Amino acid sequence: MTSTFTRQPTTSAPAPPADLPVAPGDVPTSPDGVPADQAGVPGLPPDATVQTTSPRITPSTPATVTEPRPASTGRLVSDVATDVSTLFRQEIALAKAELREEATKAGKGAGMFAGAGGAGYFALLFVLLAVMFGLGEVMALGWAALIVGVVLAAVAAVLALRGRSTVRNVHPAPTQTVETLREDVQWAQSRRH
């Protein structure tokens, strides 16, 4: 039985092994002796003849190519406004992400400082107790505790006085920013005239 089957060359015939020479007119064959382009066509009996055709090149009608028209001014302004708002939103999102990351780092650092402060507090407490009990070997324990308390009160008073003088020198208003804004306003007014 002979059947004619036309297929489009969607797949190429397998290349011959590199060690076998192929002459320009030879057709590669499968191990069964069937030409490679006819071997293994699904759905056809092994003795069916398959005719292959080369793809036809048909002239097509040329597509009309139109020159892109320049966009109108309104469209350009709208595109720029959209791009600027998108850029602004992306910058805000980036700033939020950076602030979130930095806040996480700051939170971890603050937690570590709190832990260090607590450990330092108890270390100081135990050092002062050791000093008090050390002085208690020489004098009564009550007098030793009183001496340590007076020394701590003196240190606290000195720190409080220094802190008060530092706070008095703090200016809550951002004077440098206010001055810069005044200069900007003066510059903008001079540009108008």
Legacy VTK file of the C-alpha trace (Angstrom):
# vtk DataFile Version 3.0
C-alpha trace
ASCII
DATASET POLYDATA
POINTS 193 float
0.000 0.000 0.000
1.417 3.353 -0.981
0.335 6.511 0.800
1.294 10.030 -0.015
1.898 12.326 2.939
3.060 15.891 2.631
4.612 17.452 5.646
6.010 20.832 6.270
9.675 20.909 7.251
9.069 21.781 10.890
11.789 19.418 12.004
15.033 18.853 10.248
16.373 15.423 9.359
18.923 14.088 11.818
22.489 14.800 10.847
24.632 11.804 9.866
27.260 10.695 12.349
30.402 12.775 12.154
32.580 9.797 11.243
30.596 8.889 8.085
31.298 10.926 4.968
28.207 12.170 3.155
28.404 13.069 -0.509
26.437 16.092 -1.693
23.744 13.971 -3.421
23.428 11.295 -0.719
20.412 11.090 1.542
21.128 10.040 5.117
19.356 6.826 6.095
18.232 5.280 9.355
19.685 1.930 10.536
16.777 0.178 8.747
17.878 1.617 5.400
14.923 3.988 5.189
15.737 7.558 4.196
16.038 9.697 7.353
13.325 12.098 6.281
10.875 9.173 5.892
11.774 7.169 8.981
9.575 7.200 12.019
6.604 9.251 10.796
3.990 8.631 13.467
0.705 7.187 12.313
2.058 5.698 9.079
2.920 2.070 8.459
6.647 1.395 8.079
6.296 0.593 4.366
4.486 3.845 3.535
6.187 6.230 1.153
6.487 9.787 2.333
7.029 12.570 -0.132
8.585 15.668 1.286
8.237 19.048 -0.265
10.380 22.034 0.235
8.687 25.052 1.738
7.188 27.380 -0.774
8.130 30.959 -0.641
5.155 32.991 -1.711
5.323 36.665 -2.247
3.213 38.410 0.306
1.634 41.735 0.008
3.884 44.339 1.561
2.571 45.658 4.828
1.952 49.314 4.897
4.315 50.984 7.279
3.102 54.212 8.758
5.404 56.735 10.281
4.745 57.215 13.996
3.070 60.499 14.589
4.638 62.778 17.149
2.651 62.810 20.349
0.657 65.879 21.194
1.887 68.299 23.817
-0.948 67.379 26.138
-0.077 63.719 25.840
3.600 64.432 26.531
2.742 66.527 29.591
0.402 63.785 30.798
3.125 61.153 30.319
5.667 63.282 32.164
3.237 63.869 35.042
2.516 60.139 35.225
6.219 59.308 35.164
6.994 61.879 37.853
4.211 60.615 40.109
5.371 57.016 39.580
8.937 58.023 40.347
7.798 59.895 43.436
5.790 56.879 44.668
8.761 54.591 44.067
11.066 56.948 45.947
8.607 57.058 48.863
8.450 53.242 48.881
12.249 53.058 48.822
12.506 55.558 51.672
9.967 53.562 53.707
11.900 50.354 53.110
15.169 52.018 54.101
13.605 53.559 57.220
12.093 50.205 58.164
15.479 48.534 57.795
17.236 51.263 59.748
14.545 51.185 62.455
15.089 47.444 62.799
18.821 47.993 63.196
18.210 50.822 65.674
15.784 48.654 67.647
18.349 45.873 67.899
20.995 48.387 68.978
18.659 49.945 71.550
17.900 46.500 72.947
21.604 45.793 73.255
22.159 49.155 74.982
19.300 48.401 77.374
20.839 45.039 78.191
24.229 46.671 78.690
22.671 49.341 80.897
20.939 46.744 83.069
24.124 44.686 83.379
26.128 47.839 84.147
23.622 48.875 86.803
23.895 45.540 88.591
27.680 45.530 88.202
27.856 48.964 89.844
25.490 47.828 92.560
27.645 44.814 93.391
30.860 46.870 93.301
29.322 49.332 95.735
28.190 46.481 97.968
31.721 45.082 97.887
33.118 48.502 98.839
30.568 48.776 101.628
31.381 45.326 103.009
35.089 46.021 102.606
34.729 49.179 104.689
32.567 47.146 107.085
35.654 45.131 108.028
37.318 48.311 109.293
34.264 50.048 110.809
30.634 49.389 111.529
28.618 48.257 108.494
26.122 51.130 108.868
28.870 53.759 108.654
30.356 52.037 105.614
26.961 52.123 103.854
26.582 55.815 104.740
30.007 56.678 103.274
29.209 54.857 99.994
25.799 56.605 99.831
27.358 60.077 100.330
29.920 59.425 97.570
27.138 58.327 95.196
25.057 61.420 96.067
28.061 63.673 95.276
28.577 61.971 91.899
24.852 62.308 91.116
24.899 66.037 92.028
27.892 66.738 89.761
26.259 64.889 86.841
22.954 66.731 87.391
24.632 70.160 87.354
26.552 69.362 84.175
23.408 68.026 82.531
21.453 71.174 83.430
24.111 73.452 81.907
24.132 71.332 78.741
20.329 71.476 78.434
20.370 75.262 78.831
22.577 75.520 75.746
20.106 73.518 73.626
18.045 75.556 71.140
14.835 73.721 70.237
14.352 75.635 66.983
16.485 74.477 64.043
18.217 77.833 63.593
20.405 76.771 60.680
17.413 75.396 58.734
15.387 78.541 59.430
18.254 80.701 58.170
18.597 78.599 55.023
14.855 78.873 54.344
15.034 82.664 54.701
17.867 82.760 52.183
15.845 80.593 49.783
12.833 82.899 50.055
15.034 85.965 49.417
16.638 84.274 46.411
13.222 83.328 44.959
11.956 86.890 45.433
15.023 88.338 43.723
14.473 85.996 40.742
10.937 87.353 40.222
12.053 90.948 39.874
LINES 1 194
193 0 1 2 3 4 5 6 7 8 9 10 11 12 13 14 15 16 17 18 19 20 21 22 23 24 25 26 27 28 29 30 31 32 33 34 35 36 37 38 39 40 41 42 43 44 45 46 47 48 49 50 51 52 53 54 55 56 57 58 59 60 61 62 63 64 65 66 67 68 69 70 71 72 73 74 75 76 77 78 79 80 81 82 83 84 85 86 87 88 89 90 91 92 93 94 95 96 97 98 99 100 101 102 103 104 105 106 107 108 109 110 111 112 113 114 115 116 117 118 119 120 121 122 123 124 125 126 127 128 129 130 131 132 133 134 135 136 137 138 139 140 141 142 143 144 145 146 147 148 149 150 151 152 153 154 155 156 157 158 159 160 161 162 163 164 165 166 167 168 169 170 171 172 173 174 175 176 177 178 179 180 181 182 183 184 185 186 187 188 189 190 191 192
